[in-house]
């Protein structure tokens, strides 16, 4: 019976004092172990962070309106590949099994001549064309008219040129080689 009374008294003291705990100041931080090192303060100072001001209002974030019409080729123009220019490409062998034939052209005289000369072969091979330098949709349409039935898409190809070691076009890339 005495233990029950002691337990009840302890519980009542705990319930009376518990609400007061959050009102007391937090105890200071106790460093258990300091292994030295350097301060990170210079890194934070380099960020030039401004102190937060709880009374200042944050500027509103403006969210642009979503486009309601689908994008088309005219929205992509002009397409430019800075690492590629019209010129002569030396033939070389590559090993890329399964690679579907594709070619690179631009909207320039050399590419137009090459495309009209090779249109039948490109169509028979099922090659897809990447127009890597073209200013307008009219230029893209002119190229498509030179090779009916051959798919042509305007695409910036600097990364592709770098990966294949190309600097010039027009060029045909197949699973076995790169040729002009």
C-alpha positions as CSV (number, residue, x, y, z in Angstrom):
1,X,0.0,0.0,0.0
2,X,2.9,2.3,0.8
3,X,4.5,1.7,-2.6
4,X,1.2,2.5,-4.3
5,X,1.0,5.8,-2.4
6,X,4.6,6.6,-3.3
7,X,4.0,5.8,-6.9
8,X,0.8,7.9,-7.0
9,X,2.7,10.9,-5.3
10,X,5.6,10.6,-7.8
11,X,3.1,10.5,-10.7
12,X,1.3,13.6,-9.5
13,X,4.5,15.5,-9.0
14,X,5.6,14.5,-12.5
15,X,2.2,15.6,-14.0
16,X,2.4,19.0,-12.2
17,X,6.0,19.8,-13.2
18,X,5.9,18.4,-16.7
19,X,4.2,21.4,-18.3
20,X,6.9,23.7,-16.8
21,X,9.7,21.9,-18.6
22,X,9.3,23.5,-22.0
23,X,9.3,27.0,-20.4
24,X,12.8,26.5,-18.9
25,X,15.8,27.6,-21.0
26,X,17.5,24.9,-22.9
27,X,20.7,23.7,-21.4
28,X,23.9,24.7,-23.0
29,X,25.5,22.4,-25.5
30,X,28.1,20.1,-24.0
31,X,31.0,19.1,-26.2
32,X,31.8,15.5,-25.5
33,X,34.9,15.3,-27.6
34,X,36.8,17.8,-29.7
35,X,39.2,16.3,-32.2
36,X,40.5,19.6,-33.6
37,X,40.3,20.4,-37.3
38,X,39.7,23.6,-39.0
39,X,36.7,25.9,-38.9
40,X,34.1,25.7,-41.7
41,X,33.4,29.4,-41.2
42,X,35.4,30.6,-44.2
43,X,33.3,28.4,-46.5
44,X,30.1,29.9,-45.2
45,X,31.5,33.4,-45.4
46,X,32.4,32.8,-49.1
47,X,28.7,32.1,-49.7
48,X,27.9,35.7,-48.5
49,X,24.6,34.5,-46.9
50,X,22.4,37.2,-45.6
51,X,20.8,36.7,-42.2
52,X,17.2,35.7,-42.3
53,X,14.8,38.4,-41.4
54,X,11.5,36.9,-40.2
55,X,9.6,40.2,-40.7
56,X,10.8,40.7,-44.3
57,X,8.4,39.5,-47.0
58,X,9.8,37.1,-49.5
59,X,9.4,38.1,-53.2
60,X,6.6,36.1,-55.0
61,X,7.8,33.4,-57.3
62,X,6.4,34.0,-60.7
63,X,5.3,30.8,-62.5
64,X,5.1,31.2,-66.3
65,X,1.9,30.1,-68.0
66,X,2.0,26.7,-69.5
67,X,2.0,26.5,-73.3
68,X,-1.4,25.6,-74.6
69,X,-0.3,24.7,-78.1
70,X,2.1,22.0,-79.0
71,X,5.6,23.0,-80.1
72,X,6.5,22.7,-83.7
73,X,9.6,22.8,-85.8
74,X,9.4,26.6,-86.2
75,X,9.9,26.9,-82.4
76,X,13.2,25.1,-82.7
77,X,14.7,27.3,-85.4
78,X,17.5,28.2,-85.9
79,X,19.3,24.9,-85.4
80,X,23.1,25.4,-85.2
81,X,25.9,22.9,-84.6
82,X,29.0,25.0,-83.9
83,X,31.4,22.1,-84.1
84,X,30.2,21.0,-87.6
85,X,30.7,22.8,-90.9
86,X,30.4,21.7,-94.6
87,X,33.5,20.0,-95.9
88,X,35.2,16.8,-96.9
89,X,34.9,13.7,-94.7
90,X,37.5,10.9,-95.0
91,X,36.0,7.4,-95.2
92,X,36.7,5.2,-92.1
93,X,35.6,2.0,-90.7
94,X,33.6,1.7,-87.4
95,X,32.1,-1.2,-85.6
96,X,28.6,-0.4,-84.4
97,X,26.5,-3.6,-84.9
98,X,22.8,-2.8,-85.0
99,X,23.2,0.9,-85.8
100,X,20.5,2.1,-88.2
101,X,22.0,4.2,-91.0
102,X,21.7,8.0,-90.5
103,X,23.3,11.0,-92.1
104,X,24.1,14.6,-91.3
105,X,23.4,17.5,-93.6
106,X,23.0,21.2,-93.4
107,X,21.1,23.9,-95.4
108,X,24.0,24.7,-97.7
109,X,25.0,24.1,-101.3
110,X,27.3,21.2,-100.6
111,X,24.7,19.4,-98.5
112,X,21.9,20.1,-101.0
113,X,24.0,18.6,-103.9
114,X,25.0,15.6,-101.8
115,X,21.4,15.0,-100.6
116,X,19.9,15.1,-104.1
117,X,22.7,12.8,-105.4
118,X,22.2,10.2,-102.7
119,X,18.5,10.5,-102.1
120,X,17.6,7.1,-103.7
121,X,20.3,5.2,-101.8
122,X,19.4,6.8,-98.5
123,X,15.7,5.9,-99.0
124,X,16.6,2.3,-99.9
125,X,18.8,2.0,-96.8
126,X,16.1,3.4,-94.6
127,X,18.5,6.1,-93.4
128,X,17.3,9.0,-91.3
129,X,18.6,12.5,-91.8
130,X,19.7,15.0,-89.2
131,X,19.8,18.5,-90.4
132,X,22.5,20.0,-88.1
133,X,22.6,23.6,-89.4
134,X,19.5,25.2,-90.7
135,X,18.1,28.7,-90.1
136,X,14.4,28.4,-91.0
137,X,11.6,25.9,-91.5
138,X,11.7,26.9,-95.2
139,X,15.3,25.7,-95.4
140,X,14.2,22.4,-93.9
141,X,11.3,22.1,-96.3
142,X,13.7,22.7,-99.3
143,X,15.9,19.8,-98.0
144,X,12.9,17.5,-97.6
145,X,11.9,18.3,-101.2
146,X,15.3,17.1,-102.4
147,X,14.8,13.7,-100.9
148,X,11.1,12.7,-100.7
149,X,10.5,9.8,-98.5
150,X,13.7,10.3,-96.5
151,X,12.9,11.4,-92.9
152,X,14.8,14.7,-92.0
153,X,14.8,16.3,-88.6
154,X,16.5,19.5,-87.4
155,X,18.9,18.6,-84.6
156,X,21.9,20.3,-83.0
157,X,24.6,17.6,-83.2
158,X,27.7,19.0,-81.4
159,X,27.7,16.2,-78.9
160,X,27.3,13.6,-81.6
161,X,30.0,15.1,-83.7
162,X,32.4,15.0,-80.7
163,X,31.6,11.4,-80.0
164,X,32.1,10.3,-83.6
165,X,35.1,12.5,-84.2
166,X,33.4,14.5,-86.9
167,X,34.0,18.1,-88.0
168,X,32.3,18.2,-91.4
169,X,29.2,17.1,-93.1
170,X,27.4,15.9,-95.3
171,X,28.2,12.4,-94.0
172,X,26.6,9.0,-93.8
173,X,27.0,6.8,-90.7
174,X,26.3,3.1,-90.9
175,X,27.0,0.2,-88.6
176,X,30.3,-0.4,-90.5
177,X,31.6,3.0,-91.5
178,X,31.5,6.7,-91.9
179,X,31.6,8.0,-95.4
180,X,30.7,10.9,-97.6
